[in-house]
Amino acid sequence: MTIDQIKATAEAATEGPWEVTEDKDSWIITSGNQFLFYLSKVFWEDCEANAKFAALSRTAVPALCEAIEEHTNMTKMARSAFAKDCKIVELMAIIDNFDARIDKILEVVE
């Protein structure tokens, strides 16, 4: 599966963030006031972890796709700069910029 296919799948899903709440017999996943699905405690041993993973994935997957794309773009920039006999200071600036952008993207997951 490509990054574009993963992004398309994420974009087709209900808007996030998704929330997880517990009731007597299940874990319920919602988006705002919209019910999405539930996992029954009766049929799933790991339903709490699965529900939390599903909810986290709604925001984490797009953020990780963006981080991968940023990494790819920054790697291309660094390789291009290196090929042009760029100074190490300029390469370090590219890397620092990349690190800052990835940190910003991953804040979405937290």
N, C-alpha and C positions, 0 to 999 in steps of 0.2 A: 504494500500500500504506500502511495506517495504522500508527501506532505500536502499537496493540493487536494488529494482525495480525503485525507484526514480532516483538513480544514473545511472542506465542503460538507462532510458528515457533521462536524461540530456546528457549522452555520445552519444546517437544516434542523438541528435539535432545538427544543424550546429554550428561549433566552435564559441565561443564568443571572445571578448565581442560583444554584439549587440549594435547598435547605433540607435537613433531615430531622424528623421528630419521631419520638417513640410513643406508641400506644400499647395497650395490653398485649396484643398478639402480633404486632408487626412494627416495622420501621417504615415510615412514610416519607417519600421524597416529593417536595413541592417546589414551585417557582413562584414566589409571591403568594397570591391567593389561589394559584392554579395547582390542582392535584396532578402529579405526573404518574407515579406508580408506588407500589409498596412491596416489601419483602416480608413474607410471613415467617414469624419465629418458629412456627410449627414445622415448616418444611425445610428451612435453611438453618444450619448450625451457625454459619458465619454471617448471618444476615446483617448484623450491625456493621461489621467491617465492610461488607459489600455495599450497603446503602451509603455509608460515608465515602467510600471510594467513588461510587457513581456520582454523588453530588460534587465531590472535589474535582472529578474529571471534567465536569462542565466548564469550569474556569481554568483548570490546569492544562488541559489539552490545547486549547487555543494559545495560551501563554507559552507553552513549550514549543509549539509550532513556530510562533513568532521568534522565540529564542534561537531555534535552529536556523531559521531564515537569516536572522541577524548574524549568527555565527558564520554562516556561509558567505554572506556579503562582506563581512569584515575580513574573513580569510582571503577572499579575492582581492580586497583592497591591500592587505598586507603583502600578498604575493606580488601584486602589481608594483607596489612601492619598492619591494626588495629587488624585483627584476630591473627597476630603473636605478639601481644602486643608491637607494635612499639611505639617509643617515639613520643610525640606530635610535636617535632621539625621536625622529618622525615615526618610526615603527612603534616605539613605546607609546607615543601619543595615540596611535590607532588602537593599540591594545587597551589602553586606559579608557578610551571612548567606548570600546566594545564592552568592557567590564561594567561600566556605568550603565549602559543601555540594557544589558542582560539583567543586572540587579533591579532596574526599574520594571522590566517585564515580569520578573519573578515575584515582585511585590504583589501582583495580582493574585497569586496563588495563596498568599498568606492571609 
